[in-house]
């Protein structure tokens, strides 16, 4: 029998409906799983055990009355540190902001999940200011990969990725400004969607930043999207809401006849390792066997564009760090502090030129999707690095060489997801990224669901002996 903590949100919902299982049982199973695994993984920074059980009992009563608030009423969920949650601090992964104020209100994504009746289990870890594609934080410590705790989860939604893979609950919320839900999804062997900018209301909104679902299955991500896309006036960059898209109801789509671009070299960054290249090529062949037309896409970006994005990110964070008193600034993770503060030497003219390059990157990404229906790439070109590393080689001058396939699509506002597509010779997960045209979030989910059904079988979920 499948352990309760390994059930998907859809399976839990069905079990609640038939009274085969209760939200209280599911919540206890998730809390037991956290107790068994998190001393090793360090994915949780704030646990709401008693309140979670209270909410589970409230949900159980609604299901018994036949009045659930949504299909995911009573399903356990974790929320990333930087998504403000009423009654909890929001230190965004850095010791520099520890001891800060308690949030009085939920950010829009957290509010939607409360309204849906989800059971909020915990807040998950992240690196300082979300500015590392790694699970290293001055506040939270090192978050470890459930498939091999000596390896990195990637980030910045590091705790969310580890939590879903380890069975802390089938649903998690992460955020993504350069790959931060897709990167940990790839290295932790789960699914994650970066929605189109503005599809999921957030607060505060910012260029390229989104909140996205992190789950074990595409169906569960669709269940989350049905709730998360609901409007909220606080997001002044949100897309118009013209009613629900019914993601779950419309997930099935035949890829036959669709044109898929295959990009194994985007023009910058680390080369794609042979096992990862083989896994992505296998995914493309499986789509071809299902009737899709796959065509190669030549490199369409270059290192200069990524250097501009790096400078923009550095300057953005440096502006925040300069507002800190010296004693607080000293608490920021040294790698992040030194990386960001290097931007102080740059001029406003250089910053303006960097922003112009980002818009050039955006134009090129959108141009590629004008030629094909969807784009296939590796999510990451390399396997998970050491858990304690900030980036490959810990190189301050080249911190984003491994995220070149994900970061551009934040700037272009296009939906993109990472789907598990196999494991490398060491048994570590590999993710394929599927990118769609702006606003085609449903289409990206449909292609991911189609691939789930045609991919090779995946290994069992990790850390089973912790059960």
C-alpha positions in Angstrom: 0.0 0.0 0.0 1.1 3.6 -0.7 2.1 5.4 2.5 -0.2 8.3 3.4 2.7 10.7 3.0 3.3 9.5 -0.5 -0.3 10.2 -1.7 -0.8 13.0 -4.1 -3.2 15.9 -3.4 -5.6 14.5 -5.9 -5.5 11.1 -4.2 -6.0 12.7 -0.8 -8.9 14.7 -2.1 -10.6 11.5 -3.4 -9.9 9.7 -0.1 -11.5 12.6 1.8 -14.5 12.5 -0.4 -15.1 8.8 0.2 -14.2 9.1 3.9 -11.4 6.5 3.3 -9.0 9.0 4.9 -9.3 12.2 6.9 -7.3 15.5 6.7 -6.3 14.8 10.3 -4.7 11.5 9.3 -2.9 13.1 6.4 -1.6 16.0 8.5 -0.3 13.6 11.2 1.4 11.5 8.5 3.1 14.7 7.1 4.2 15.9 10.5 5.6 12.4 11.3 7.5 12.5 8.0 9.0 15.9 9.0 10.0 14.5 12.3 11.6 11.5 10.7 13.5 13.4 7.9 14.1 17.0 8.7 17.0 16.5 11.1 18.8 15.3 8.0 17.3 17.6 5.3 16.8 20.9 7.1 14.0 22.0 4.8 11.7 23.5 7.4 12.4 26.7 9.4 9.0 27.2 11.0 6.6 24.4 11.9 3.0 25.0 12.8 2.2 21.5 14.1 -0.6 22.4 16.6 -2.3 24.9 14.3 -2.0 22.5 11.4 -3.9 19.8 13.3 -6.6 22.4 14.3 -7.1 23.3 10.6 -7.1 19.6 9.7 -9.9 19.0 12.2 -11.8 22.0 10.8 -11.4 20.6 7.3 -12.4 17.1 8.4 -15.7 18.5 9.7 -16.3 20.3 6.4 -15.8 17.1 4.4 -18.1 15.2 6.7 -20.8 17.8 6.0 -20.1 17.5 2.3 -19.0 21.2 2.2 -15.3 21.4 1.4 -14.0 24.8 0.5 -12.2 23.4 -2.6 -10.9 20.1 -3.9 -7.7 20.7 -1.9 -9.4 21.4 1.4 -7.4 19.6 4.1 -4.4 18.9 1.9 -1.1 19.6 3.7 1.0 22.4 2.1 4.3 24.1 2.8 5.1 27.8 1.9 8.4 29.3 1.2 9.9 31.7 3.7 9.6 34.8 1.5 5.8 34.4 0.9 4.4 36.4 3.7 2.1 34.4 6.0 0.0 35.9 8.7 1.4 35.2 12.2 4.9 34.3 10.9 8.1 36.3 10.3 9.5 36.7 6.8 13.3 36.9 7.1 13.8 35.9 3.4 16.5 33.4 4.3 19.0 35.9 5.8 20.3 36.3 9.4 20.4 40.0 8.6 16.6 40.2 8.9 16.1 37.6 11.7 14.0 38.9 14.6 12.0 41.1 12.2 8.2 41.8 12.4 5.5 39.2 12.3 3.4 39.4 9.2 -0.1 40.7 9.9 -1.6 39.5 6.6 -1.1 36.8 4.1 0.5 37.5 0.7 -2.0 36.7 -2.1 -0.8 33.1 -2.7 -0.9 32.2 1.0 -4.4 33.9 1.3 -5.7 31.8 -1.6 -4.6 28.6 0.1 -6.2 29.5 3.4 -9.4 30.3 1.5 -9.1 26.9 -0.2 -8.9 25.2 3.2 -5.4 23.8 2.8 -3.5 22.8 6.0 -0.5 25.0 6.3 2.2 22.8 7.9 5.3 24.9 7.8 7.5 27.6 6.2 10.4 26.3 4.1 14.0 27.4 3.9 15.7 29.5 1.3 19.1 31.2 0.7 19.8 34.8 1.6 17.4 37.1 -0.3 16.7 34.3 -2.7 19.8 35.2 -4.6 21.5 31.8 -4.8 20.5 28.8 -6.9 21.6 26.8 -3.8 20.3 25.6 -0.5 22.8 27.6 1.6 21.5 30.3 4.0 23.1 32.4 6.8 19.9 32.0 8.8 18.6 28.5 7.9 21.9 26.7 7.4 22.3 24.1 4.7 19.3 22.4 3.1 20.1 18.9 1.8 18.8 16.8 -1.1 16.6 13.8 -0.2 18.1 11.7 -2.9 21.6 12.2 -1.5 22.0 14.5 1.6 25.6 15.3 0.6 24.2 17.0 -2.5 22.5 20.4 -3.1 18.8 21.0 -3.7 19.5 24.1 -5.8 17.3 27.1 -5.0 16.1 29.5 -4.1 13.0 27.4 -3.2 15.4 24.9 -1.7 13.3 23.8 1.3 10.2 23.5 -0.8 11.9 21.2 -3.3 13.3 19.0 -0.6 10.0 18.9 1.3 7.9 17.7 -1.6 10.5 15.1 -2.6 10.7 13.8 1.0 6.9 13.6 1.5 6.3 16.5 3.8 3.0 17.1 2.0 2.1 17.0 -1.7 1.8 20.7 -2.2 4.4 23.5 -1.8 4.6 27.1 -2.8 7.9 28.5 -4.1 9.0 31.7 -5.9 11.0 32.1 -9.1 12.9 35.1 -10.4 15.6 33.2 -12.3 14.6 29.5 -12.0 13.9 29.2 -8.3 11.0 26.7 -8.5 12.3 24.8 -11.6 15.9 24.4 -10.4 15.1 22.7 -7.1 12.4 20.7 -8.9 15.0 19.3 -11.3 17.6 18.4 -8.7 14.9 17.1 -6.2 13.1 15.1 -8.8 9.7 16.8 -8.6 7.5 19.0 -10.8 7.3 22.8 -10.7 5.6 25.4 -12.9 6.8 29.0 -13.3 3.6 30.7 -14.4 3.5 33.6 -16.8 4.3 36.9 -15.1 1.1 38.1 -13.4 -0.8 34.9 -13.7 -0.6 34.3 -10.0 -1.0 37.5 -8.0 1.8 38.3 -5.6 2.8 41.1 -3.3 5.1 42.9 -3.8 5.3 42.3 -7.6 8.6 42.7 -9.4 10.1 42.2 -12.9 10.3 38.5 -13.6 9.2 37.3 -10.1 6.4 34.8 -9.8 5.0 32.3 -7.3 4.6 28.8 -8.6 3.4 25.3 -7.5 5.9 22.6 -6.6 4.4 19.1 -6.5 5.1 15.5 -7.3 2.6 15.4 -10.2 1.3 17.8 -12.9 -2.3 17.2 -11.7 -1.4 18.5 -8.3 0.1 21.6 -9.7 -3.0 22.1 -11.8 -5.1 21.8 -8.6 -3.0 24.5 -7.0 -3.2 26.8 -10.1 -7.0 26.6 -10.0 -6.8 28.4 -6.6 -3.6 30.5 -7.0 -4.7 32.4 -10.2 -7.7 34.0 -8.4 -7.5 37.8 -8.5 -6.0 40.0 -5.8 -6.0 43.8 -6.1 -2.6 44.1 -4.3 -0.7 42.9 -7.5 -0.7 45.9 -9.8 1.2 43.8 -12.4 -1.4 40.9 -12.4 -2.9 39.7 -15.7 -6.6 40.4 -16.2 -8.8 37.7 -14.5 -11.6 36.6 -16.8 -12.7 33.6 -14.8 -11.1 30.2 -14.0 -9.2 28.3 -16.6 -10.1 25.0 -14.9 -6.6 23.6 -15.3 -7.4 20.2 -13.9 -10.4 19.7 -16.1 -8.5 20.6 -19.2 -5.2 18.9 -18.6 -5.5 16.2 -21.3 -4.1 17.1 -24.7 -2.6 15.0 -27.5 0.9 16.4 -28.6 0.3 15.0 -32.1 1.2 17.6 -34.7 2.7 20.1 -32.3 6.0 21.6 -33.2 8.6 21.3 -30.4 12.0 23.0 -30.4 14.9 21.1 -28.8 17.6 23.3 -27.4 20.7 21.6 -25.9 22.9 24.7 -26.1 21.4 28.1 -25.4 24.7 29.9 -26.1 26.1 30.4 -22.6 26.8 28.7 -19.4 28.1 25.3 -18.5 28.0 22.5 -21.2 25.2 20.0 -20.8 26.6 16.8 -19.3 26.3 13.6 -21.3 23.7 11.8 -19.0 21.6 14.9 -19.0 21.8 15.4 -22.7 20.8 11.8 -23.2 17.8 12.2 -20.9 16.6 15.3 -22.7 17.1 13.7 -26.1 15.1 10.7 -24.9 12.3 13.0 -23.8 12.3 14.5 -27.3 12.2 11.1 -29.0 9.2 10.1 -26.8 7.3 13.2 -27.9 8.2 12.4 -31.5 6.8 8.9 -31.0 3.6 10.5 -29.7 3.3 12.4 -32.9 4.9 15.7 -32.2 7.4 17.3 -34.6 10.7 18.0 -32.9 13.2 20.3 -34.5 16.6 21.5 -33.2 17.0 25.1 -32.0 20.3 26.7 -32.4 21.9 28.8 -29.6 20.0 32.1 -29.5 21.6 33.9 -26.5 25.2 34.7 -25.6 27.2 35.4 -22.4 27.0 39.2 -22.7 23.3 39.0 -22.0 23.8 36.9 -18.9 26.4 39.3 -17.6 23.9 42.1 -17.9 21.3 40.1 -16.0 24.0 39.3 -13.3 24.7 43.0 -12.9 21.0 43.9 -12.7 20.5 41.3 -9.9 23.6 42.4 -8.1 22.6 46.1 -8.2 19.0 45.3 -7.1 20.3 43.5 -4.0 23.0 45.9 -3.3 20.4 48.7 -3.1 18.7 46.7 -0.3 21.9 45.9 1.5 23.1 49.5 1.6 20.0 50.3 3.7 21.2 47.8 6.4 23.1 49.0 9.5 26.7 47.7 9.4 26.1 45.1 12.1 23.2 43.7 10.1 25.1 43.8 6.8 27.8 41.7 8.4 25.3 38.9 9.0 24.4 38.4 5.3 25.9 35.2 3.9 29.5 36.3 2.8 29.1 34.9 -0.7 25.9 36.8 -1.3 27.1 40.0 0.3 30.4 40.1 -1.7 28.6 39.2 -4.9 26.0 42.0 -4.5 28.2 44.7 -3.2 30.5 44.5 -6.3 27.7 46.4 -8.1 28.4 49.5 -6.0 31.4 50.1 -8.4 29.0 50.3 -11.4 27.5 53.5 -12.7 23.8 54.2 -13.4 24.7 54.2 -17.2 26.0 50.6 -16.8 22.8 49.7 -15.0 20.6 51.2 -17.8 22.6 49.3 -20.4 22.2 46.1 -18.5 18.4 46.6 -18.4 18.4 47.2 -22.2 20.3 43.9 -22.6 17.6 42.1 -20.5 15.0 43.4 -22.9 17.0 42.1 -25.7 17.1 38.7 -24.0 13.3 38.9 -23.6 12.8 39.6 -27.3 15.0 36.7 -28.4 13.2 34.2 -26.1 9.9 35.3 -27.4 11.1 35.1 -31.0 12.1 31.4 -30.5 8.6 30.6 -29.4 7.2 32.3 -32.4 8.7 29.5 -34.5 7.6 26.5 -32.4 4.7 25.7 -30.1 6.9 24.6 -27.2 10.6 24.5 -26.4 12.4 21.6 -24.7 15.6 22.2 -22.8 17.5 20.8 -19.8 16.4 22.5 -16.6 20.0 22.2 -15.4 23.1 21.2 -17.3 24.8 19.5 -14.5 23.9 17.1 -11.6 23.6 18.4 -8.0 26.7 20.0 -6.6 27.9 19.6 -3.0 25.3 20.6 -0.4 27.5 23.3 1.1 28.4 25.0 -2.2 26.9 28.3 -3.2 27.3 27.6 -6.9 29.5 25.4 -9.1 33.1 26.2 -8.1 31.9 28.9 -5.6 33.0 31.5 -8.2 31.7 35.0 -7.3 32.3 36.1 -10.9 30.3 33.3 -12.4 27.5 32.4 -10.0 24.8 31.7 -12.6 26.6 29.4 -15.1 24.3 26.6 -14.2 21.0 28.5 -14.5 21.3 29.7 -18.1 18.3 27.6 -19.3 15.9 29.0 -16.7 16.7 32.6 -16.1 15.9 34.0 -19.5 12.2 32.9 -19.4 11.6 35.0 -16.2 12.6 38.1 -18.1 10.5 37.1 -21.1 7.5 36.4 -18.9 6.9 33.0 -20.5 5.5 30.0 -18.6 8.0 27.2 -18.1 8.1 24.0 -16.0 10.5 21.3 -15.0 9.4 17.7 -15.3 11.4 14.7 -14.0 12.7 12.8 -17.0 15.1 10.2 -15.4 18.1 9.8 -13.2 21.9 10.0 -13.9 24.3 7.1 -13.2 24.5 8.1 -9.5 20.7 7.9 -9.2 20.3 11.7 -9.0 17.2 13.3 -10.7 17.3 15.0 -14.1 14.6 17.5 -15.2 13.4 18.6 -18.7 12.2 22.1 -19.0 9.1 22.8 -21.2 8.6 26.5 -22.2 5.5 28.0 -23.7 4.4 31.2 -25.3 3.4 34.1 -23.0 0.1 33.3 -21.2 -0.1 29.7 -22.3 0.2 28.3 -18.8 -2.4 25.7 -19.5 -0.5 24.5 -22.6 2.7 24.0 -20.6 0.8 22.0 -18.0 -0.8 19.9 -20.8 2.6 19.1 -22.4 4.0 18.2 -19.0 1.0 15.9 -18.3 1.5 14.3 -21.8 5.2 13.7 -21.0 4.3 12.2 -17.6 2.4 9.5 -19.5 5.1 8.6 -22.0 8.3 8.9 -20.0 10.2 5.9 -18.7 9.4 4.8 -15.2 11.0 6.7 -12.4 12.6 5.3 -9.2 10.7 5.2 -5.9 10.7 8.3 -3.8 13.8 8.8 -1.7 14.4 8.2 2.0 11.9 5.4 2.3 13.8 4.0 5.3 12.9 7.2 7.2 9.2 6.1 7.0 
